[in-house]
Amino acid sequence: YDFQEITEWIPAQANGIQKIALDLTARKIYWTTDTGNYIYRADLDTPNSNIELFLSLDSKPNGIAIVP
């Protein structure tokens, strides 16, 4: 990837991002927000890809990790 060109990977409507994890095998980016009990994801290879609600939790997540 050419880091000299700035590209928006997470759409602007993804506000309050707190934690991020990358799944380089599946080419996905996952994140939590400062509000809500959710984990979201988007395609890593597609700038401005659609946000997908990946997981709904019982409480606010304290962290996020990808386990191979």
N, C-alpha and C positions, 0 to 999 in steps of 0.2 A: 504494500500500500504506500502511496506517495503522501507522506505526512506534511508536505509543503502546501498541499491544497486542503483547505478546511472543508470538511463535509459534515453535515448534520446527520448523525447516525440514529439518534433517538428523537422522534418528532417533538415539536415544541410543546404539545399538549401534555407531555410527560413531566409534570411539575414536581418539585420536592424530592428529587432522587436522593437516596441516602446510601445504599450499598449496591455494588455492581459485581456481577460475575460473568465471565466469558466462557462459553463452551465452544472451543475452537474446532472440535471434531464435528459437531452438528451445525456450526456457524451461526450460533445464537448468542444474544446478549440478554441477560436477566437482571432485574433491578427491583429494589424495594423503594417505597416512598415514605415521607415523614408522616403521612396520614393514611389510615386504612391498614387492613390486615391482608395485604395482597402481594404476590410476586408477579411481575409482568415480564414479557419477553418480546423480542423482535428479531428479525433476520439480521445477522451481522454483515452480510454481503450486499444488502439492499439499503442504500441511504434513503431516509424518509419512509421506511417500511411501516406497515401497520402495527400498532401496539396490540398485543394479545394478552388478555388476563390469563396467566398460566396457572396460578394456584391461589385459592382463598383459604386463609388460615383462621384459627380460633382467636389468635392474639397477634399483636404487632411483631413482625420478625426482628430478631436481634442481629441477624447476620445472614449471609447467603454464600453458598459454595457449590461448586460443581464437583461431584465425585465420579471419577471415570468408572 
